[in-house]
């Protein structure tokens, strides 16, 4: 189980990575948004993700470009721990490795990733293959 959160703890996630990883791919996206805030993302298509939000009024969703992904931004601290994409009625997600807690840094295999030349259909197909498909959001008190 890999946990992560925004800086203030308003957005928390638990990623059940199956099977247990011997290494974690960490894609440093080169798009203008990710480059500006240091977005480095990972996913486990065979895993499951639970995202907990303490105060939904302190979460903003930002979409740009094709508007096929939403960056979940904590308005309290400014961190983006989760990105989601709704494809054919299903919710898919990636998480920020920068939001991980208690994960050995040596497990991360960082590499740049460029998706700017993808068509929208190719992008959605890649997400369906590679992003986390078992995603749940829950409110906490």
Residue, then its C-alpha position, 0 to 999 in steps of 0.5 A: x500500500x502506497x500512501x500520499x497526500x497534499x502538503x496540508x493533508x486535505x487530499x489523501x490517497x491510498x494506492x494498492x499496488x499489485x503486485x508489489x513493485x520492485x520499481x515504480x515508473x515515475x513519468x516527469x511530464x514535459x507539458x507546460x502545466x506539469x513543467x511549471x509545478x514539477x508534475x511526476x506521475x505514476x500509475x498501476x493499471x492492476x492496482x486500486x486507488x482510494x482518494x479521501x478529501x477532508x474538505x471538498x470546498x478546498x479542492x479545485x479541478x483544473x483542465x487544459x488543452x484537450x480538457x480530458x484530464x482533471x488536475x485535483x488541486x488543493x487550494x489550501x496548499x497548492x499541491x496536485x496529488x491526483x489527476x483523473x480522466x473519465x473515459x467511456x463512463x469509467x474514472x481513471x487516475x494517476x498519482x504524483x510521486x512527489x506526494x508519496x509518503x514513506x516510499x523508498x526513493x530508490x524504487x522510483x525510476x524517473x524519466x521524462x514523458x512527452x505526450x504533446x504529439x498524441x491525438x486525443x484518441x491515442x491519449x485516451x487509449x493510452x490512459x485506458x491501458x496505463x492509468x489506474x482503473x479502479x478509482x474511488x473518492x470518499x469524503x472524510x470527517 
